Amino acid sequence: MAQTTVFTCDICKKSKGEKDLAKIKVNVEGIRIKGCDRYNPLVIDICTECLKEKGFIVEPKVDDAENEQTAGRNKMSLEDKLYDILEDMGVAFTE
Ligand SMILES: [Zn+2]
């Protein structure tokens, strides 16, 4: 079946296939972020290339021990790069 829906990476704004995009959802409570609240999570569609650029490991590994390491590294990358990602999206933090 032909899939014609076009998805766009929120970071590089390039058109991507659905499988090339990861989704990061940020639920917001206790901080004002434009366009989101506790009922409307901020959804970030981010492509493989941008993930790599932010330091995420996207290649699936077969080894379980390695998978765990990858997950740990990616968690660190997310904590590290979340602000970067939000800034790339033009999300404004307001007081
Ligand atoms: Zn991208």
PDB file of the backbone (N, CA, C, O) and the ligand in Angstrom, with CONECT records:
HET     ZN  A 101       1
ATOM      1  N   MET A   1       0.839  -1.205   0.000  1.00  0.00           N
ATOM      2  CA  MET A   1       0.000   0.000   0.000  1.00  0.00           C
ATOM      3  C   MET A   1       0.873   1.254   0.000  1.00  0.00           C
ATOM      4  O   MET A   1       1.851   1.356   0.741  1.00  0.00           O
ATOM      5  N   ALA A   2       0.501   2.171  -0.826  1.00  0.00           N
ATOM      6  CA  ALA A   2       1.283   3.398  -0.920  1.00  0.00           C
ATOM      7  C   ALA A   2       0.881   4.356   0.204  1.00  0.00           C
ATOM      8  O   ALA A   2      -0.295   4.656   0.411  1.00  0.00           O
ATOM      9  N   GLN A   3       1.891   4.815   0.905  1.00  0.00           N
ATOM     10  CA  GLN A   3       1.658   5.772   1.985  1.00  0.00           C
ATOM     11  C   GLN A   3       2.024   7.153   1.468  1.00  0.00           C
ATOM     12  O   GLN A   3       3.183   7.419   1.152  1.00  0.00           O
ATOM     13  N   THR A   4       1.029   8.034   1.382  1.00  0.00           N
ATOM     14  CA  THR A   4       1.294   9.332   0.764  1.00  0.00           C
ATOM     15  C   THR A   4       1.431  10.452   1.780  1.00  0.00           C
ATOM     16  O   THR A   4       1.801  11.573   1.432  1.00  0.00           O
ATOM     17  N   THR A   5       1.132  10.146   3.043  1.00  0.00           N
ATOM     18  CA  THR A   5       1.219  11.187   4.055  1.00  0.00           C
ATOM     19  C   THR A   5       2.672  11.642   4.217  1.00  0.00           C
ATOM     20  O   THR A   5       3.591  10.829   4.319  1.00  0.00           O
ATOM     21  N   VAL A   6       2.846  12.935   4.237  1.00  0.00           N
ATOM     22  CA  VAL A   6       4.193  13.472   4.393  1.00  0.00           C
ATOM     23  C   VAL A   6       4.352  14.008   5.812  1.00  0.00           C
ATOM     24  O   VAL A   6       3.506  14.742   6.322  1.00  0.00           O
ATOM     25  N   PHE A   7       5.429  13.630   6.411  1.00  0.00           N
ATOM     26  CA  PHE A   7       5.725  14.092   7.762  1.00  0.00           C
ATOM     27  C   PHE A   7       6.915  15.037   7.705  1.00  0.00           C
ATOM     28  O   PHE A   7       7.805  14.898   6.867  1.00  0.00           O
ATOM     29  N   THR A   8       6.907  15.978   8.595  1.00  0.00           N
ATOM     30  CA  THR A   8       7.977  16.958   8.603  1.00  0.00           C
ATOM     31  C   THR A   8       8.720  16.903   9.926  1.00  0.00           C
ATOM     32  O   THR A   8       8.118  16.840  10.998  1.00  0.00           O
ATOM     33  N   CYS A   9      10.023  16.929   9.828  1.00  0.00           N
ATOM     34  CA  CYS A   9      10.842  16.995  11.031  1.00  0.00           C
ATOM     35  C   CYS A   9      10.728  18.408  11.612  1.00  0.00           C
ATOM     36  O   CYS A   9      10.890  19.396  10.896  1.00  0.00           O
ATOM     37  N   ASP A  10      10.448  18.492  12.910  1.00  0.00           N
ATOM     38  CA  ASP A  10      10.278  19.802  13.546  1.00  0.00           C
ATOM     39  C   ASP A  10      11.590  20.561  13.677  1.00  0.00           C
ATOM     40  O   ASP A  10      11.588  21.774  13.882  1.00  0.00           O
ATOM     41  N   ILE A  11      12.688  19.868  13.562  1.00  0.00           N
ATOM     42  CA  ILE A  11      13.970  20.516  13.764  1.00  0.00           C
ATOM     43  C   ILE A  11      14.547  21.040  12.452  1.00  0.00           C
ATOM     44  O   ILE A  11      14.887  22.219  12.353  1.00  0.00           O
ATOM     45  N   CYS A  12      14.662  20.171  11.442  1.00  0.00           N
ATOM     46  CA  CYS A  12      15.273  20.611  10.173  1.00  0.00           C
ATOM     47  C   CYS A  12      14.223  20.989   9.134  1.00  0.00           C
ATOM     48  O   CYS A  12      14.563  21.485   8.060  1.00  0.00           O
ATOM     49  N   LYS A  13      12.937  20.755   9.451  1.00  0.00           N
ATOM     50  CA  LYS A  13      11.809  21.117   8.583  1.00  0.00           C
ATOM     51  C   LYS A  13      11.815  20.383   7.251  1.00  0.00           C
ATOM     52  O   LYS A  13      11.152  20.801   6.301  1.00  0.00           O
ATOM     53  N   LYS A  14      12.565  19.290   7.182  1.00  0.00           N
ATOM     54  CA  LYS A  14      12.563  18.508   5.948  1.00  0.00           C
ATOM     55  C   LYS A  14      11.451  17.477   5.988  1.00  0.00           C
ATOM     56  O   LYS A  14      11.056  17.006   7.054  1.00  0.00           O
ATOM     57  N   SER A  15      10.949  17.132   4.797  1.00  0.00           N
ATOM     58  CA  SER A  15       9.918  16.109   4.702  1.00  0.00           C
ATOM     59  C   SER A  15      10.538  14.733   4.892  1.00  0.00           C
ATOM     60  O   SER A  15      11.581  14.415   4.322  1.00  0.00           O
ATOM     61  N   LYS A  16       9.871  13.930   5.704  1.00  0.00           N
ATOM     62  CA  LYS A  16      10.405  12.608   6.028  1.00  0.00           C
ATOM     63  C   LYS A  16       9.302  11.586   5.967  1.00  0.00           C
ATOM     64  O   LYS A  16       8.121  11.921   6.066  1.00  0.00           O
ATOM     65  N   GLY A  17       9.686  10.339   5.805  1.00  0.00           N
ATOM     66  CA  GLY A  17       8.717   9.256   5.941  1.00  0.00           C
ATOM     67  C   GLY A  17       8.394   9.056   7.407  1.00  0.00           C
ATOM     68  O   GLY A  17       9.171   9.420   8.289  1.00  0.00           O
ATOM     69  N   GLU A  18       7.228   8.468   7.651  1.00  0.00           N
ATOM     70  CA  GLU A  18       6.798   8.284   9.027  1.00  0.00           C
ATOM     71  C   GLU A  18       7.835   7.499   9.838  1.00  0.00           C
ATOM     72  O   GLU A  18       8.065   7.786  11.013  1.00  0.00           O
ATOM     73  N   LYS A  19       8.454   6.511   9.197  1.00  0.00           N
ATOM     74  CA  LYS A  19       9.404   5.646   9.905  1.00  0.00           C
ATOM     75  C   LYS A  19      10.705   6.353  10.242  1.00  0.00           C
ATOM     76  O   LYS A  19      11.464   5.892  11.095  1.00  0.00           O
ATOM     77  N   ASP A  20      10.965   7.472   9.576  1.00  0.00           N
ATOM     78  CA  ASP A  20      12.214   8.195   9.833  1.00  0.00           C
ATOM     79  C   ASP A  20      12.095   9.164  11.000  1.00  0.00           C
ATOM     80  O   ASP A  20      13.069   9.805  11.395  1.00  0.00           O
ATOM     81  N   LEU A  21      10.894   9.261  11.543  1.00  0.00           N
ATOM     82  CA  LEU A  21      10.694  10.241  12.604  1.00  0.00           C
ATOM     83  C   LEU A  21      10.452   9.577  13.954  1.00  0.00           C
ATOM     84  O   LEU A  21       9.664   8.639  14.079  1.00  0.00           O
ATOM     85  N   ALA A  22      11.140  10.083  14.939  1.00  0.00           N
ATOM     86  CA  ALA A  22      10.843   9.690  16.312  1.00  0.00           C
ATOM     87  C   ALA A  22       9.949  10.765  16.904  1.00  0.00           C
ATOM     88  O   ALA A  22       9.957  11.909  16.451  1.00  0.00           O
ATOM     89  N   LYS A  23       9.186  10.399  17.908  1.00  0.00           N
ATOM     90  CA  LYS A  23       8.318  11.370  18.562  1.00  0.00           C
ATOM     91  C   LYS A  23       8.746  11.539  20.010  1.00  0.00           C
ATOM     92  O   LYS A  23       8.904  10.565  20.746  1.00  0.00           O
ATOM     93  N   ILE A  24       8.927  12.769  20.398  1.00  0.00           N
ATOM     94  CA  ILE A  24       9.182  13.066  21.805  1.00  0.00           C
ATOM     95  C   ILE A  24       8.002  13.895  22.280  1.00  0.00           C
ATOM     96  O   ILE A  24       7.698  14.939  21.703  1.00  0.00           O
ATOM     97  N   LYS A  25       7.349  13.440  23.313  1.00  0.00           N
ATOM     98  CA  LYS A  25       6.216  14.197  23.853  1.00  0.00           C
ATOM     99  C   LYS A  25       6.590  14.750  25.217  1.00  0.00           C
ATOM    100  O   LYS A  25       7.096  14.039  26.087  1.00  0.00           O
ATOM    101  N   VAL A  26       6.330  16.020  25.373  1.00  0.00           N
ATOM    102  CA  VAL A  26       6.648  16.658  26.639  1.00  0.00           C
ATOM    103  C   VAL A  26       5.340  17.094  27.295  1.00  0.00           C
ATOM    104  O   VAL A  26       4.624  17.953  26.778  1.00  0.00           O
ATOM    105  N   ASN A  27       5.051  16.500  28.416  1.00  0.00           N
ATOM    106  CA  ASN A  27       3.885  16.926  29.185  1.00  0.00           C
ATOM    107  C   ASN A  27       4.303  18.049  30.105  1.00  0.00           C
ATOM    108  O   ASN A  27       5.330  17.982  30.781  1.00  0.00           O
ATOM    109  N   VAL A  28       3.487  19.075  30.114  1.00  0.00           N
ATOM    110  CA  VAL A  28       3.879  20.278  30.814  1.00  0.00           C
ATOM    111  C   VAL A  28       2.927  20.554  31.968  1.00  0.00           C
ATOM    112  O   VAL A  28       1.709  20.594  31.796  1.00  0.00           O
ATOM    113  N   GLU A  29       3.498  20.740  33.127  1.00  0.00           N
ATOM    114  CA  GLU A  29       2.700  21.106  34.279  1.00  0.00           C
ATOM    115  C   GLU A  29       3.569  21.972  35.169  1.00  0.00           C
ATOM    116  O   GLU A  29       4.703  21.604  35.475  1.00  0.00           O
ATOM    117  N   GLY A  30       3.067  23.085  35.576  1.00  0.00           N
ATOM    118  CA  GLY A  30       3.812  23.941  36.487  1.00  0.00           C
ATOM    119  C   GLY A  30       4.770  24.884  35.802  1.00  0.00           C
ATOM    120  O   GLY A  30       5.493  25.628  36.464  1.00  0.00           O
ATOM    121  N   ILE A  31       4.784  24.864  34.475  1.00  0.00           N
ATOM    122  CA  ILE A  31       5.618  25.821  33.739  1.00  0.00           C
ATOM    123  C   ILE A  31       4.840  26.214  32.498  1.00  0.00           C
ATOM    124  O   ILE A  31       4.187  25.378  31.874  1.00  0.00           O
ATOM    125  N   ARG A  32       4.910  27.467  32.147  1.00  0.00           N
ATOM    126  CA  ARG A  32       4.187  27.928  30.961  1.00  0.00           C
ATOM    127  C   ARG A  32       5.057  27.754  29.732  1.00  0.00           C
ATOM    128  O   ARG A  32       6.156  28.302  29.646  1.00  0.00           O
ATOM    129  N   ILE A  33       4.555  26.995  28.796  1.00  0.00           N
ATOM    130  CA  ILE A  33       5.219  26.867  27.501  1.00  0.00           C
ATOM    131  C   ILE A  33       4.169  27.133  26.451  1.00  0.00           C
ATOM    132  O   ILE A  33       3.075  26.568  26.472  1.00  0.00           O
ATOM    133  N   LYS A  34       4.528  28.010  25.529  1.00  0.00           N
ATOM    134  CA  LYS A  34       3.597  28.431  24.493  1.00  0.00           C
ATOM    135  C   LYS A  34       2.942  27.232  23.816  1.00  0.00           C
ATOM    136  O   LYS A  34       3.630  26.333  23.332  1.00  0.00           O
ATOM    137  N   GLY A  35       1.634  27.224  23.784  1.00  0.00           N
ATOM    138  CA  GLY A  35       0.921  26.196  23.042  1.00  0.00           C
ATOM    139  C   GLY A  35       0.730  24.882  23.773  1.00  0.00           C
ATOM    140  O   GLY A  35       0.110  23.968  23.230  1.00  0.00           O
ATOM    141  N   CYS A  36       1.243  24.759  24.985  1.00  0.00           N
ATOM    142  CA  CYS A  36       1.009  23.496  25.691  1.00  0.00           C
ATOM    143  C   CYS A  36       0.601  23.712  27.128  1.00  0.00           C
ATOM    144  O   CYS A  36       0.919  24.720  27.758  1.00  0.00           O
ATOM    145  N   ASP A  37      -0.110  22.731  27.614  1.00  0.00           N
ATOM    146  CA  ASP A  37      -0.415  22.669  29.026  1.00  0.00           C
ATOM    147  C   ASP A  37      -0.515  21.197  29.380  1.00  0.00           C
ATOM    148  O   ASP A  37      -0.112  20.329  28.605  1.00  0.00           O
ATOM    149  N   ARG A  38      -1.060  20.925  30.566  1.00  0.00           N
ATOM    150  CA  ARG A  38      -1.082  19.531  30.998  1.00  0.00           C
ATOM    151  C   ARG A  38      -1.948  18.647  30.108  1.00  0.00           C
ATOM    152  O   ARG A  38      -1.767  17.430  30.082  1.00  0.00           O
ATOM    153  N   TYR A  39      -2.897  19.254  29.373  1.00  0.00           N
ATOM    154  CA  TYR A  39      -3.753  18.461  28.500  1.00  0.00           C
ATOM    155  C   TYR A  39      -3.217  18.378  27.075  1.00  0.00           C
ATOM    156  O   TYR A  39      -3.629  17.517  26.298  1.00  0.00           O
ATOM    157  N   ASN A  40      -2.316  19.258  26.746  1.00  0.00           N
ATOM    158  CA  ASN A  40      -1.770  19.284  25.389  1.00  0.00           C
ATOM    159  C   ASN A  40      -0.261  19.164  25.428  1.00  0.00           C
ATOM    160  O   ASN A  40       0.446  20.164  25.552  1.00  0.00           O
ATOM    161  N   PRO A  41       0.231  17.946  25.324  1.00  0.00           N
ATOM    162  CA  PRO A  41       1.688  17.805  25.369  1.00  0.00           C
ATOM    163  C   PRO A  41       2.321  18.428  24.136  1.00  0.00           C
ATOM    164  O   PRO A  41       1.724  18.482  23.061  1.00  0.00           O
ATOM    165  N   LEU A  42       3.521  18.887  24.323  1.00  0.00           N
ATOM    166  CA  LEU A  42       4.300  19.357  23.195  1.00  0.00           C
ATOM    167  C   LEU A  42       4.815  18.122  22.474  1.00  0.00           C
ATOM    168  O   LEU A  42       5.493  17.286  23.072  1.00  0.00           O
ATOM    169  N   VAL A  43       4.494  18.004  21.183  1.00  0.00           N
ATOM    170  CA  VAL A  43       4.946  16.848  20.421  1.00  0.00           C
ATOM    171  C   VAL A  43       6.065  17.288  19.486  1.00  0.00           C
ATOM    172  O   VAL A  43       5.896  18.194  18.669  1.00  0.00           O
ATOM    173  N   ILE A  44       7.183  16.643  19.621  1.00  0.00           N
ATOM    174  CA  ILE A  44       8.334  16.969  18.787  1.00  0.00           C
ATOM    175  C   ILE A  44       8.564  15.797  17.842  1.00  0.00           C
ATOM    176  O   ILE A  44       8.873  14.687  18.278  1.00  0.00           O
ATOM    177  N   ASP A  45       8.411  16.051  16.548  1.00  0.00           N
ATOM    178  CA  ASP A  45       8.769  15.045  15.544  1.00  0.00           C
ATOM    179  C   ASP A  45      10.209  15.313  15.145  1.00  0.00           C
ATOM    180  O   ASP A  45      10.542  16.406  14.686  1.00  0.00           O
ATOM    181  N   ILE A  46      11.043  14.333  15.318  1.00  0.00           N
ATOM    182  CA  ILE A  46      12.461  14.566  15.057  1.00  0.00           C
ATOM    183  C   ILE A  46      13.030  13.411  14.230  1.00  0.00           C
ATOM    184  O   ILE A  46      12.837  12.242  14.562  1.00  0.00           O
ATOM    185  N   CYS A  47      13.732  13.757  13.153  1.00  0.00           N
ATOM    186  CA  CYS A  47      14.197  12.741  12.212  1.00  0.00           C
ATOM    187  C   CYS A  47      15.510  12.115  12.688  1.00  0.00           C
ATOM    188  O   CYS A  47      16.191  12.626  13.576  1.00  0.00           O
ATOM    189  N   THR A  48      15.823  11.009  12.067  1.00  0.00           N
ATOM    190  CA  THR A  48      17.023  10.255  12.427  1.00  0.00           C
ATOM    191  C   THR A  48      18.278  11.114  12.371  1.00  0.00           C
ATOM    192  O   THR A  48      19.122  11.049  13.265  1.00  0.00           O
ATOM    193  N   GLU A  49      18.398  11.919  11.318  1.00  0.00           N
ATOM    194  CA  GLU A  49      19.604  12.746  11.180  1.00  0.00           C
ATOM    195  C   GLU A  49      19.729  13.753  12.316  1.00  0.00           C
ATOM    196  O   GLU A  49      20.807  13.956  12.875  1.00  0.00           O
ATOM    197  N   CYS A  50      18.602  14.376  12.641  1.00  0.00           N
ATOM    198  CA  CYS A  50      18.638  15.366  13.723  1.00  0.00           C
ATOM    199  C   CYS A  50      18.913  14.693  15.067  1.00  0.00           C
ATOM    200  O   CYS A  50      19.617  15.247  15.911  1.00  0.00           O
ATOM    201  N   LEU A  51      18.354  13.499  15.259  1.00  0.00           N
ATOM    202  CA  LEU A  51      18.629  12.762  16.493  1.00  0.00           C
ATOM    203  C   LEU A  51      20.121  12.500  16.623  1.00  0.00           C
ATOM    204  O   LEU A  51      20.712  12.687  17.687  1.00  0.00           O
ATOM    205  N   LYS A  52      20.714  12.067  15.526  1.00  0.00           N
ATOM    206  CA  LYS A  52      22.158  11.782  15.530  1.00  0.00           C
ATOM    207  C   LYS A  52      22.936  13.044  15.828  1.00  0.00           C
ATOM    208  O   LYS A  52      23.906  13.032  16.586  1.00  0.00           O
ATOM    209  N   GLU A  53      22.496  14.136  15.220  1.00  0.00           N
ATOM    210  CA  GLU A  53      23.181  15.407  15.409  1.00  0.00           C
ATOM    211  C   GLU A  53      23.133  15.851  16.871  1.00  0.00           C
ATOM    212  O   GLU A  53      24.062  16.486  17.369  1.00  0.00           O
ATOM    213  N   LYS A  54      22.026  15.503  17.555  1.00  0.00           N
ATOM    214  CA  LYS A  54      21.895  15.858  18.975  1.00  0.00           C
ATOM    215  C   LYS A  54      22.599  14.856  19.875  1.00  0.00           C
ATOM    216  O   LYS A  54      22.612  15.017  21.096  1.00  0.00           O
ATOM    217  N   GLY A  55      23.181  13.829  19.285  1.00  0.00           N
ATOM    218  CA  GLY A  55      23.937  12.874  20.088  1.00  0.00           C
ATOM    219  C   GLY A  55      23.165  11.627  20.482  1.00  0.00           C
ATOM    220  O   GLY A  55      23.635  10.836  21.300  1.00  0.00           O
ATOM    221  N   PHE A  56      21.979  11.446  19.902  1.00  0.00           N
ATOM    222  CA  PHE A  56      21.234  10.230  20.205  1.00  0.00           C
ATOM    223  C   PHE A  56      21.762   9.064  19.389  1.00  0.00           C
ATOM    224  O   PHE A  56      22.289   9.234  18.289  1.00  0.00           O
ATOM    225  N   ILE A  57      21.606   7.884  19.954  1.00  0.00           N
ATOM    226  CA  ILE A  57      21.997   6.670  19.239  1.00  0.00           C
ATOM    227  C   ILE A  57      20.730   6.059  18.671  1.00  0.00           C
ATOM    228  O   ILE A  57      19.843   5.664  19.428  1.00  0.00           O
ATOM    229  N   VAL A  58      20.629   5.975  17.358  1.00  0.00           N
ATOM    230  CA  VAL A  58      19.383   5.523  16.752  1.00  0.00           C
ATOM    231  C   VAL A  58      19.462   4.124  16.157  1.00  0.00           C
ATOM    232  O   VAL A  58      18.429   3.518  15.873  1.00  0.00           O
ATOM    233  N   GLU A  59      20.670   3.601  15.964  1.00  0.00           N
ATOM    234  CA  GLU A  59      20.778   2.252  15.401  1.00  0.00           C
ATOM    235  C   GLU A  59      20.316   1.236  16.435  1.00  0.00           C
ATOM    236  O   GLU A  59      20.792   1.228  17.571  1.00  0.00           O
ATOM    237  N   PRO A  60      19.386   0.382  16.030  1.00  0.00           N
ATOM    238  CA  PRO A  60      18.982  -0.654  16.976  1.00  0.00           C
ATOM    239  C   PRO A  60      20.097  -1.679  17.161  1.00  0.00           C
ATOM    240  O   PRO A  60      20.725  -2.123  16.200  1.00  0.00           O
ATOM    241  N   LYS A  61      20.324  -2.038  18.408  1.00  0.00           N
ATOM    242  CA  LYS A  61      21.362  -3.024  18.697  1.00  0.00           C
ATOM    243  C   LYS A  61      20.703  -4.344  19.061  1.00  0.00           C
ATOM    244  O   LYS A  61      19.633  -4.363  19.669  1.00  0.00           O
ATOM    245  N   VAL A  62      21.337  -5.440  18.691  1.00  0.00           N
ATOM    246  CA  VAL A  62      20.750  -6.747  18.991  1.00  0.00           C
ATOM    247  C   VAL A  62      21.083  -7.210  20.406  1.00  0.00           C
ATOM    248  O   VAL A  62      20.306  -7.915  21.051  1.00  0.00           O
ATOM    249  N   ASP A  63      22.235  -6.803  20.860  1.00  0.00           N
ATOM    250  CA  ASP A  63      22.712  -7.197  22.175  1.00  0.00           C
ATOM    251  C   ASP A  63      21.935  -6.476  23.278  1.00  0.00           C
ATOM    252  O   ASP A  63      21.821  -5.251  23.247  1.00  0.00           O
ATOM    253  N   ASP A  64      21.404  -7.209  24.240  1.00  0.00           N
ATOM    254  CA  ASP A  64      20.604  -6.613  25.307  1.00  0.00           C
ATOM    255  C   ASP A  64      21.399  -5.660  26.190  1.00  0.00           C
ATOM    256  O   ASP A  64      20.921  -4.584  26.549  1.00  0.00           O
ATOM    257  N   ALA A  65      22.605  -6.063  26.531  1.00  0.00           N
ATOM    258  CA  ALA A  65      23.442  -5.221  27.384  1.00  0.00           C
ATOM    259  C   ALA A  65      23.722  -3.905  26.676  1.00  0.00           C
ATOM    260  O   ALA A  65      23.723  -2.839  27.291  1.00  0.00           O
ATOM    261  N   GLU A  66      23.957  -3.998  25.388  1.00  0.00           N
ATOM    262  CA  GLU A  66      24.245  -2.806  24.611  1.00  0.00           C
ATOM    263  C   GLU A  66      23.011  -1.906  24.511  1.00  0.00           C
ATOM    264  O   GLU A  66      23.107  -0.679  24.536  1.00  0.00           O
ATOM    265  N   ASN A  67      21.843  -2.559  24.396  1.00  0.00           N
ATOM    266  CA  ASN A  67      20.586  -1.821  24.359  1.00  0.00           C
ATOM    267  C   ASN A  67      20.413  -0.966  25.599  1.00  0.00           C
ATOM    268  O   ASN A  67      19.984   0.186  25.525  1.00  0.00           O
ATOM    269  N   GLU A  68      20.751  -1.540  26.726  1.00  0.00           N
ATOM    270  CA  GLU A  68      20.611  -0.840  27.982  1.00  0.00           C
ATOM    271  C   GLU A  68      21.542   0.374  28.016  1.00  0.00           C
ATOM    272  O   GLU A  68      21.161   1.453  28.470  1.00  0.00           O
ATOM    273  N   GLN A  69      22.736   0.179  27.539  1.00  0.00           N
ATOM    274  CA  GLN A  69      23.702   1.283  27.454  1.00  0.00           C
ATOM    275  C   GLN A  69      23.174   2.384  26.550  1.00  0.00           C
ATOM    276  O   GLN A  69      23.245   3.570  26.873  1.00  0.00           O
ATOM    277  N   THR A  70      22.639   1.960  25.400  1.00  0.00           N
ATOM    278  CA  THR A  70      22.092   2.914  24.450  1.00  0.00           C
ATOM    279  C   THR A  70      20.969   3.716  25.088  1.00  0.00           C
ATOM    280  O   THR A  70      20.899   4.935  24.932  1.00  0.00           O
ATOM    281  N   ALA A  71      20.090   3.024  25.810  1.00  0.00           N
ATOM    282  CA  ALA A  71      18.975   3.703  26.467  1.00  0.00           C
ATOM    283  C   ALA A  71      19.486   4.718  27.482  1.00  0.00           C
ATOM    284  O   ALA A  71      18.953   5.821  27.593  1.00  0.00           O
ATOM    285  N   GLY A  72      20.517   4.338  28.216  1.00  0.00           N
ATOM    286  CA  GLY A  72      21.096   5.243  29.205  1.00  0.00           C
ATOM    287  C   GLY A  72      21.718   6.472  28.559  1.00  0.00           C
ATOM    288  O   GLY A  72      21.530   7.599  29.017  1.00  0.00           O
ATOM    289  N   ARG A  73      22.462   6.228  27.484  1.00  0.00           N
ATOM    290  CA  ARG A  73      23.084   7.335  26.764  1.00  0.00           C
ATOM    291  C   ARG A  73      22.030   8.276  26.202  1.00  0.00           C
ATOM    292  O   ARG A  73      22.173   9.497  26.261  1.00  0.00           O
ATOM    293  N   ASN A  74      20.964   7.689  25.654  1.00  0.00           N
ATOM    294  CA  ASN A  74      19.914   8.510  25.053  1.00  0.00           C
ATOM    295  C   ASN A  74      19.181   9.341  26.097  1.00  0.00           C
ATOM    296  O   ASN A  74      18.760  10.464  25.822  1.00  0.00           O
ATOM    297  N   LYS A  75      19.031   8.784  27.297  1.00  0.00           N
ATOM    298  CA  LYS A  75      18.386   9.548  28.360  1.00  0.00           C
ATOM    299  C   LYS A  75      19.234  10.773  28.695  1.00  0.00           C
ATOM    300  O   LYS A  75      18.715  11.875  28.870  1.00  0.00           O
ATOM    301  N   MET A  76      20.542  10.561  28.781  1.00  0.00           N
ATOM    302  CA  MET A  76      21.444  11.672  29.053  1.00  0.00           C
ATOM    303  C   MET A  76      21.376  12.714  27.946  1.00  0.00           C
ATOM    304  O   MET A  76      21.354  13.917  28.206  1.00  0.00           O
ATOM    305  N   SER A  77      21.343  12.231  26.701  1.00  0.00           N
ATOM    306  CA  SER A  77      21.265  13.147  25.562  1.00  0.00           C
ATOM    307  C   SER A  77      19.993  13.966  25.610  1.00  0.00           C
ATOM    308  O   SER A  77      20.000  15.160  25.311  1.00  0.00           O
ATOM    309  N   LEU A  78      18.888  13.312  25.993  1.00  0.00           N
ATOM    310  CA  LEU A  78      17.614  14.030  26.043  1.00  0.00           C
ATOM    311  C   LEU A  78      17.662  15.123  27.104  1.00  0.00           C
ATOM    312  O   LEU A  78      17.236  16.252  26.862  1.00  0.00           O
ATOM    313  N   GLU A  79      18.178  14.784  28.270  1.00  0.00           N
ATOM    314  CA  GLU A  79      18.267  15.781  29.337  1.00  0.00           C
ATOM    315  C   GLU A  79      19.162  16.938  28.913  1.00  0.00           C
ATOM    316  O   GLU A  79      18.896  18.106  29.197  1.00  0.00           O
ATOM    317  N   ASP A  80      20.225  16.565  28.228  1.00  0.00           N
ATOM    318  CA  ASP A  80      21.217  17.513  27.773  1.00  0.00           C
ATOM    319  C   ASP A  80      20.715  18.409  26.655  1.00  0.00           C
ATOM    320  O   ASP A  80      21.013  19.603  26.617  1.00  0.00           O
ATOM    321  N   LYS A  81      19.957  17.825  25.754  1.00  0.00           N
ATOM    322  CA  LYS A  81      19.623  18.509  24.498  1.00  0.00           C
ATOM    323  C   LYS A  81      18.194  19.012  24.426  1.00  0.00           C
ATOM    324  O   LYS A  81      17.810  19.640  23.440  1.00  0.00           O
ATOM    325  N   LEU A  82      17.397  18.746  25.458  1.00  0.00           N
ATOM    326  CA  LEU A  82      15.990  19.122  25.357  1.00  0.00           C
ATOM    327  C   LEU A  82      15.833  20.626  25.118  1.00  0.00           C
ATOM    328  O   LEU A  82      15.020  21.056  24.300  1.00  0.00           O
ATOM    329  N   TYR A  83      16.614  21.404  25.836  1.00  0.00           N
ATOM    330  CA  TYR A  83      16.505  22.849  25.642  1.00  0.00           C
ATOM    331  C   TYR A  83      16.863  23.249  24.208  1.00  0.00           C
ATOM    332  O   TYR A  83      16.186  24.060  23.577  1.00  0.00           O
ATOM    333  N   ASP A  84      17.953  22.648  23.720  1.00  0.00           N
ATOM    334  CA  ASP A  84      18.375  22.832  22.324  1.00  0.00           C
ATOM    335  C   ASP A  84      17.243  22.560  21.347  1.00  0.00           C
ATOM    336  O   ASP A  84      16.961  23.342  20.438  1.00  0.00           O
ATOM    337  N   ILE A  85      16.601  21.406  21.578  1.00  0.00           N
ATOM    338  CA  ILE A  85      15.531  20.962  20.689  1.00  0.00           C
ATOM    339  C   ILE A  85      14.378  21.958  20.736  1.00  0.00           C
ATOM    340  O   ILE A  85      13.829  22.341  19.703  1.00  0.00           O
ATOM    341  N   LEU A  86      14.017  22.373  21.954  1.00  0.00           N
ATOM    342  CA  LEU A  86      12.916  23.327  22.098  1.00  0.00           C
ATOM    343  C   LEU A  86      13.259  24.651  21.435  1.00  0.00           C
ATOM    344  O   LEU A  86      12.407  25.285  20.813  1.00  0.00           O
ATOM    345  N   GLU A  87      14.501  25.056  21.571  1.00  0.00           N
ATOM    346  CA  GLU A  87      14.937  26.303  20.978  1.00  0.00           C
ATOM    347  C   GLU A  87      14.869  26.224  19.453  1.00  0.00           C
ATOM    348  O   GLU A  87      14.447  27.169  18.787  1.00  0.00           O
ATOM    349  N   ASP A  88      15.300  25.057  18.904  1.00  0.00           N
ATOM    350  CA  ASP A  88      15.230  24.841  17.461  1.00  0.00           C
ATOM    351  C   ASP A  88      13.793  24.951  16.967  1.00  0.00           C
ATOM    352  O   ASP A  88      13.542  25.400  15.849  1.00  0.00           O
ATOM    353  N   MET A  89      12.859  24.538  17.807  1.00  0.00           N
ATOM    354  CA  MET A  89      11.443  24.587  17.427  1.00  0.00           C
ATOM    355  C   MET A  89      10.844  25.957  17.619  1.00  0.00           C
ATOM    356  O   MET A  89       9.721  26.207  17.180  1.00  0.00           O
ATOM    357  N   GLY A  90      11.554  26.834  18.253  1.00  0.00           N
ATOM    358  CA  GLY A  90      11.045  28.171  18.483  1.00  0.00           C
ATOM    359  C   GLY A  90      10.065  28.231  19.641  1.00  0.00           C
ATOM    360  O   GLY A  90       9.228  29.131  19.707  1.00  0.00           O
ATOM    361  N   VAL A  91      10.170  27.279  20.549  1.00  0.00           N
ATOM    362  CA  VAL A  91       9.296  27.287  21.718  1.00  0.00           C
ATOM    363  C   VAL A  91       9.823  28.314  22.719  1.00  0.00           C
ATOM    364  O   VAL A  91      10.994  28.308  23.096  1.00  0.00           O
ATOM    365  N   ALA A  92       8.929  29.176  23.125  1.00  0.00           N
ATOM    366  CA  ALA A  92       9.358  30.230  24.048  1.00  0.00           C
ATOM    367  C   ALA A  92       8.968  29.879  25.472  1.00  0.00           C
ATOM    368  O   ALA A  92       7.831  29.488  25.737  1.00  0.00           O
ATOM    369  N   PHE A  93       9.891  30.017  26.362  1.00  0.00           N
ATOM    370  CA  PHE A  93       9.572  29.900  27.773  1.00  0.00           C
ATOM    371  C   PHE A  93       9.183  31.277  28.260  1.00  0.00           C
ATOM    372  O   PHE A  93       9.923  32.244  28.077  1.00  0.00           O
ATOM    373  N   THR A  94       8.027  31.362  28.876  1.00  0.00           N
ATOM    374  CA  THR A  94       7.595  32.662  29.384  1.00  0.00           C
ATOM    375  C   THR A  94       7.420  32.580  30.878  1.00  0.00           C
ATOM    376  O   THR A  94       7.200  31.509  31.444  1.00  0.00           O
ATOM    377  N   GLU A  95       7.524  33.737  31.505  1.00  0.00           N
ATOM    378  CA  GLU A  95       7.396  33.763  32.971  1.00  0.00           C
ATOM    379  C   GLU A  95       5.937  33.640  33.379  1.00  0.00           C
ATOM    380  O   GLU A  95       5.627  33.643  34.570  1.00  0.00           O
TER     381      GLU A  95
HETATM  382 ZN    ZN A 101      15.444  16.607  11.035  1.00  0.00          ZN2+
END
